[in-house]
Amino acid sequence: MNTKTNSTGQNGSSVYGKKTEQYTVIRFKRHRDSIQYQYTYRHRDGVQYSTIAPTLEECRAKRDKWIREENGKRLFPGILQKMEQGKRLTKSEMAYQIGHVEPLHTVTISWDFFTREEIARTFNQIFGTAIK
């Protein structure tokens, strides 16, 4: 098995704030056409996620799904209760919740300049929800 570590930044990782990602390309000697990516991502809160997939895009898609699931666990109880009851979330409630997970997100800083639909779309992307 041959391995080669790649990254999108310096010193083996790419850094976005405190988020880092690193991947290693694995080629198997017996199956020269077979390539796997061993992918590791460390979120800003220090939690690490690892996966293996045939393409880097698949690794990142799995990572994004994992992030949405992790963020979903961080929804405030009051927000969860309103969602379960089918009540409509306000722009400020969604922006505040987004700010809890992504403090410097544009929607958090300038929520009053965005439409409710734009904030809801961002909220759904971050938390993996389907609110309208």
C-alpha positions as CSV (number, residue, x, y, z in Angstrom):
1,M,0.0,0.0,0.0
2,N,1.4,3.4,-1.0
3,T,0.1,6.6,0.8
4,K,0.6,10.2,0.1
5,T,-0.7,13.0,2.4
6,N,-2.2,16.0,0.8
7,S,-3.7,19.2,2.1
8,T,-5.1,22.4,0.9
9,G,-2.8,24.5,3.1
10,Q,0.6,24.6,4.9
11,N,2.0,21.9,7.2
12,G,-0.5,19.2,6.2
13,S,-3.7,20.9,6.9
14,S,-5.9,23.8,5.7
15,V,-7.0,26.2,8.3
16,Y,-10.3,28.1,8.3
17,G,-10.5,29.8,11.7
18,K,-9.9,26.8,13.9
19,K,-11.3,24.3,11.4
20,T,-8.8,22.0,9.8
21,E,-8.9,19.3,7.2
22,Q,-6.4,16.8,6.0
23,Y,-6.5,13.9,3.6
24,T,-4.3,11.0,2.5
25,V,-4.5,9.3,-0.8
26,I,-4.2,5.5,-0.5
27,R,-3.2,3.4,-3.5
28,F,-3.2,-0.4,-3.1
29,K,-0.4,-2.3,-4.7
30,R,-2.6,-5.2,-5.9
31,H,-5.2,-2.9,-7.4
32,R,-3.3,0.0,-8.9
33,D,-6.5,1.6,-10.2
34,S,-8.1,1.6,-6.7
35,I,-7.7,4.8,-4.8
36,Q,-9.2,5.7,-1.4
37,Y,-9.1,8.9,0.5
38,Q,-8.6,8.9,4.2
39,Y,-10.1,12.2,5.3
40,T,-9.9,13.9,8.7
41,Y,-11.6,17.1,9.7
42,R,-11.3,18.9,13.0
43,H,-14.2,21.3,13.8
44,R,-13.7,24.6,15.6
45,D,-14.8,23.1,18.9
46,G,-12.0,20.5,18.6
47,V,-14.2,17.5,17.7
48,Q,-12.6,15.4,15.0
49,Y,-14.4,13.5,12.2
50,S,-12.7,10.9,10.0
51,T,-13.9,8.9,7.0
52,I,-12.7,7.0,4.0
53,A,-14.2,7.2,0.5
54,P,-13.2,6.7,-3.1
55,T,-13.3,10.5,-3.8
56,L,-12.5,13.6,-1.9
57,E,-15.9,15.1,-2.8
58,E,-17.6,12.1,-1.2
59,C,-15.5,12.6,2.0
60,R,-16.5,16.2,2.1
61,A,-20.2,15.4,1.5
62,K,-20.1,12.9,4.4
63,R,-18.4,15.6,6.5
64,D,-21.0,18.2,5.7
65,K,-23.8,15.7,6.7
66,W,-22.0,15.0,10.0
67,I,-21.6,18.8,10.7
68,R,-25.4,19.3,10.1
69,E,-26.2,16.4,12.5
70,E,-23.8,17.8,15.1
71,N,-25.2,21.3,14.8
72,G,-28.7,19.9,15.1
73,K,-27.8,18.6,18.5
74,R,-26.9,22.1,19.5
75,L,-30.3,23.6,18.8
76,F,-31.7,25.4,21.9
77,P,-34.5,23.6,23.7
78,G,-36.9,26.5,23.0
79,I,-36.2,26.4,19.3
80,L,-36.7,22.7,19.2
81,Q,-40.0,23.0,21.0
82,K,-41.3,25.6,18.6
83,M,-40.2,23.5,15.7
84,E,-41.9,20.4,17.1
85,Q,-45.1,22.3,17.7
86,G,-45.0,23.6,14.1
87,K,-44.6,27.2,15.2
88,R,-42.9,29.7,12.9
89,L,-39.4,30.8,14.0
90,T,-38.7,34.5,13.8
91,K,-35.7,36.0,11.9
92,S,-34.0,37.0,15.1
93,E,-34.5,33.5,16.7
94,M,-32.9,31.8,13.7
95,A,-30.1,34.4,13.4
96,Y,-29.3,34.0,17.2
97,Q,-29.2,30.2,16.9
98,I,-27.0,30.4,13.8
99,G,-24.7,32.8,15.8
100,H,-24.4,30.2,18.6
101,V,-22.9,27.8,16.1
102,E,-21.2,30.2,13.5
103,P,-20.5,33.4,15.5
104,L,-19.2,35.4,12.6
105,H,-21.7,34.3,10.0
106,T,-23.1,37.2,7.8
107,V,-26.7,36.3,8.7
108,T,-25.8,36.6,12.4
109,I,-24.1,40.0,12.1
110,S,-26.6,41.6,9.7
111,W,-29.8,39.6,10.2
112,D,-32.0,42.6,9.7
113,F,-30.8,43.1,6.1
114,F,-31.8,39.6,5.1
115,T,-35.3,38.3,4.2
116,R,-36.8,35.6,6.4
117,E,-36.5,33.1,3.5
118,E,-32.8,33.8,3.2
119,I,-32.2,33.3,6.9
120,A,-34.4,30.1,6.9
121,R,-32.3,28.7,4.0
122,T,-29.1,29.3,5.8
123,F,-30.6,27.9,9.0
124,N,-31.7,24.7,7.1
125,Q,-28.2,24.3,5.6
126,I,-26.4,24.7,8.9
127,F,-28.8,22.5,11.0
128,G,-30.1,20.1,8.4
129,T,-33.7,21.1,9.0
130,A,-36.5,21.9,6.6
131,I,-38.3,24.9,8.1
132,K,-40.1,27.3,5.9
